[in-house]
Amino acid sequence: MALISGQQYIDRINQLKPEIWIEGKQVTGKLSEHPALKGIISSKARLYDIQVQKDMIDKMSFKTPSGERAGLAFFPPKTKEDLERRRIAIQEWAKSSGGLLGRSPDYLNTILMTFMQSAELLSSQDPKFSQNMLHLYKKATKNDLSFTHTFVHPQVNRGPFQFDFSEDPVAAHITKKTKDGIIIRGARLLATQGGLTDEIIVFPQGGLTDLRFANGFSIPANTPGLKFIARESFDYGKSHFDHPLGSRFDELDSVVVFDDVLVPWENIFFYENIELSNDIYNKSSFFQHTVHQVANRCIVKTEFILGTIQLMIQTINIGGYDHVQEKVADVIVALETMKALVLSSEIQAKIDRWGTMTPAKEPLHAALCYYAKIYPTFSDIIQKLGASGLVSIPGEKDFDSPIREDIDKYLQGANSNAEDRVKIFRLAWDLSMSAFGTRQSLYEQYFFGGPLSLSKRLYLNYYRDDQLNRVKAFLSITDEEEETAE
Ligand SMILES: Cc1cc2nc3c(=O)[nH]c(=O)nc-3n(C[C@H](O)[C@H](O)[C@H](O)COP(=O)(O)OP(=O)(O)OC[C@H]3O[C@@H](n4cnc5c(N)ncnc54)[C@H](O)[C@@H]3O)c2cc1C
């Protein structure tokens, strides 16, 4: 069976030994036992365990042509029912983290599926490159591989018309071609879960003019010369009671450094190719399928936020106030909007040029723009409703100390004991105020390019000639025509 269990994922990731740096120290030993990583690795392991559960396996996987079962994110949909199957599986995995794992393996596995479906595009440079893509997809489904990715140049100078034409640019670029492959030097902005996946997919950012950056490939996370420089972990080693989210779901974001990394020819999908750098995004259905995964995760996340808010309200009995009801209604509107946009994309789905049933782009693009703007308002709502409750949150150790009696008495809720109340408010704090919670807000705004660039792309690509013509026609009606019609 191609599907792996949580333990298999842990064993494999422990054997990999990629070069990860956290707070000035290189991670040595088992990743699954490192204090900054063990929470996220065990949360990911739980995902793999879910997919092999007897009662879940049909929901979470499909039979590949070779008869093995592989994760449903790898499944290329052919019908609208297939899209629905994908939606159910995506949401099922998202439920295990309240949608807080942006990079559950189905995100990149979906991306790989779309690149595989459109692999023919890559033959324009060399037919071997499309074979490389097909081979990677086969290997990934057969071994249930997980991926991270890095698409963007480092944030050095974002001023207008800033191009780094220097001999040794900061952004990852080709320095040499050899009989064994290409040599890459430089850095990429970020890879969430860098080093915690089997491989990393490296694709170019849009709008390139310099051939040296126009490369696409995938390499194992432990490739020599590949380095992940992680930020400080938001898993501070606290208990699940104290940091219910940070202790479980901090995905860690890393700068990716390539110290003269050899990328073998069989791992390359294109190189020094500006046309393919754009075509791979424009001509594949990368956007639609990826955002379909994203929007489904966001639905589950919004449900989790709604549930948390409702628990806070009940705990301190503020549900009777108009403004509280209005704020909850805002979250419900967001939830129903996201659900409607996903369904709309599925209803309007069409077979694309690669034979893949592809959800409609427009509602998904709208969902992406909308969520990037609405998400930060959820934190605001939680803070406005929680008020001081979000800082009156003694920790687990306080409940296990001589002051327990005081806490039990003074921190009780209207409908709960002190321990339950603090648990709920700690969750709300971790969702909206902690380092983990604020990073979630940043993530939802920026992981796909930022609110401004998302809106700009929608403005540029949304077909609206029909609407324009209808208004023009209305304006051109003469009084005589109107009178005749009457
Ligand atoms: C939590 C998190 C996780 C991420 N994970 C990944 C990952 O796994 N893989 C990956 O590839 N990427 C990842 N990203 C990166 C993400 O793709 C970028 O953050 C996004 O593309 C925006 O780029 P930037 O961060 O460099 O912002 P910048 O482009 O530097 O923007 C900074 C500010 O300058 C403004 N600005 C910049 N250029 C212009 C312009 N031309 N016109 C107008 N305003 C401009 C922006 O609007 C913004 O306000 C992640 C980002 C975050 C925050």
The ligand as an SDF file (V2000), in Angstrom:
LIG
                    3D

 53 58  0  0  0  0  0  0  0  0999 V2000
    3.7860   32.9950    7.1800 C   0  0  0  0  0  0  0  0  0  0  0  0
    4.2570   32.9390    5.7630 C   0  0  0  0  0  0  0  0  0  0  0  0
    4.5460   31.7010    5.1880 C   0  0  0  0  0  0  0  0  0  0  0  0
    5.0160   31.6360    3.8620 C   0  0  0  0  0  0  0  0  0  0  0  0
    5.3420   30.4130    3.3220 N   0  0  0  0  0  0  0  0  0  0  0  0
    5.8740   30.3650    2.0780 C   0  0  0  0  0  0  0  0  0  0  0  0
    6.2900   29.1160    1.5090 C   0  0  0  0  0  0  0  0  0  0  0  0
    6.1660   28.0590    2.1130 O   0  0  0  0  0  0  0  0  0  0  0  0
    6.8170   29.1240    0.2690 N   0  0  0  0  0  0  0  0  0  0  0  0
    6.9600   30.2740   -0.4490 C   0  0  0  0  0  0  0  0  0  0  0  0
    7.4160   30.2070   -1.5920 O   0  0  0  0  0  0  0  0  0  0  0  0
    6.5700   31.4610    0.0630 N   0  0  0  0  0  0  0  0  0  0  0  0
    6.0540   31.5230    1.3030 C   0  0  0  0  0  0  0  0  0  0  0  0
    5.6710   32.7390    1.8250 N   0  0  0  0  0  0  0  0  0  0  0  0
    6.0480   33.9550    1.0870 C   0  0  0  0  0  0  0  0  0  0  0  0
    4.9400   34.6320    0.3780 C   0  0  0  0  0  0  0  0  0  0  0  0
    4.7890   34.0920   -0.8970 O   0  0  0  0  0  0  0  0  0  0  0  0
    5.3240   36.1270    0.3300 C   0  0  0  0  0  0  0  0  0  0  0  0
    5.2460   36.6190    1.6460 O   0  0  0  0  0  0  0  0  0  0  0  0
    4.4410   36.9370   -0.5790 C   0  0  0  0  0  0  0  0  0  0  0  0
    4.6420   36.5770   -1.9050 O   0  0  0  0  0  0  0  0  0  0  0  0
    4.7450   38.4440   -0.4280 C   0  0  0  0  0  0  0  0  0  0  0  0
    6.1050   38.6780   -0.6570 O   0  0  0  0  0  0  0  0  0  0  0  0
    6.9950   39.3690    0.4550 P   0  0  0  0  0  0  0  0  0  0  0  0
    6.7450   38.7370    1.7650 O   0  0  0  0  0  0  0  0  0  0  0  0
    8.3930   39.3710   -0.0330 O   0  0  0  0  0  0  0  0  0  0  0  0
    6.4220   40.8360    0.5560 O   0  0  0  0  0  0  0  0  0  0  0  0
    6.9090   42.0740   -0.2740 P   0  0  0  0  0  0  0  0  0  0  0  0
    6.6960   41.8090   -1.7160 O   0  0  0  0  0  0  0  0  0  0  0  0
    8.2930   42.4250    0.1030 O   0  0  0  0  0  0  0  0  0  0  0  0
    5.9150   43.1740    0.2240 O   0  0  0  0  0  0  0  0  0  0  0  0
    6.1640   44.0030    1.3740 C   0  0  0  0  0  0  0  0  0  0  0  0
    5.2590   45.2230    1.2590 C   0  0  0  0  0  0  0  0  0  0  0  0
    5.6480   45.9950    0.1250 O   0  0  0  0  0  0  0  0  0  0  0  0
    4.5760   46.1530   -0.7840 C   0  0  0  0  0  0  0  0  0  0  0  0
    5.0570   46.0130   -2.1420 N   0  0  0  0  0  0  0  0  0  0  0  0
    6.0890   45.2670   -2.5770 C   0  0  0  0  0  0  0  0  0  0  0  0
    6.2110   45.3610   -3.9090 N   0  0  0  0  0  0  0  0  0  0  0  0
    5.2360   46.1760   -4.3250 C   0  0  0  0  0  0  0  0  0  0  0  0
    4.8110   46.6600   -5.5990 C   0  0  0  0  0  0  0  0  0  0  0  0
    5.4450   46.3080   -6.6980 N   0  0  0  0  0  0  0  0  0  0  0  0
    3.7410   47.4650   -5.6470 N   0  0  0  0  0  0  0  0  0  0  0  0
    3.0910   47.8330   -4.5350 C   0  0  0  0  0  0  0  0  0  0  0  0
    3.4340   47.4210   -3.3010 N   0  0  0  0  0  0  0  0  0  0  0  0
    4.4900   46.5970   -3.2030 C   0  0  0  0  0  0  0  0  0  0  0  0
    3.6190   44.9810   -0.4620 C   0  0  0  0  0  0  0  0  0  0  0  0
    2.2790   45.2680   -0.8430 O   0  0  0  0  0  0  0  0  0  0  0  0
    3.7970   44.8710    1.0410 C   0  0  0  0  0  0  0  0  0  0  0  0
    2.9710   45.7800    1.6820 O   0  0  0  0  0  0  0  0  0  0  0  0
    5.1790   32.8290    3.1260 C   0  0  0  0  0  0  0  0  0  0  0  0
    4.8540   34.0550    3.7110 C   0  0  0  0  0  0  0  0  0  0  0  0
    4.4180   34.1280    5.0120 C   0  0  0  0  0  0  0  0  0  0  0  0
    4.1130   35.4680    5.6130 C   0  0  0  0  0  0  0  0  0  0  0  0
  1  2  1  0
  2  3  1  0
  2 52  2  0
  3  4  2  0
  4  5  1  0
  4 50  1  0
  5  6  2  0
  6  7  1  0
  6 13  1  0
  7  8  2  0
  7  9  1  0
  9 10  1  0
 10 11  2  0
 10 12  1  0
 12 13  2  0
 13 14  1  0
 14 15  1  0
 14 50  1  0
 15 16  1  0
 16 17  1  0
 16 18  1  0
 18 19  1  0
 18 20  1  0
 20 21  1  0
 20 22  1  0
 22 23  1  0
 23 24  1  0
 24 25  2  0
 24 26  1  0
 24 27  1  0
 27 28  1  0
 28 29  2  0
 28 30  1  0
 28 31  1  0
 31 32  1  0
 32 33  1  0
 33 34  1  0
 33 48  1  0
 34 35  1  0
 35 36  1  0
 35 46  1  0
 36 37  1  0
 36 45  1  0
 37 38  2  0
 38 39  1  0
 39 40  1  0
 39 45  2  0
 40 41  1  0
 40 42  2  0
 42 43  1  0
 43 44  2  0
 44 45  1  0
 46 47  1  0
 46 48  1  0
 48 49  1  0
 50 51  2  0
 51 52  1  0
 52 53  1  0
M  END
$$$$
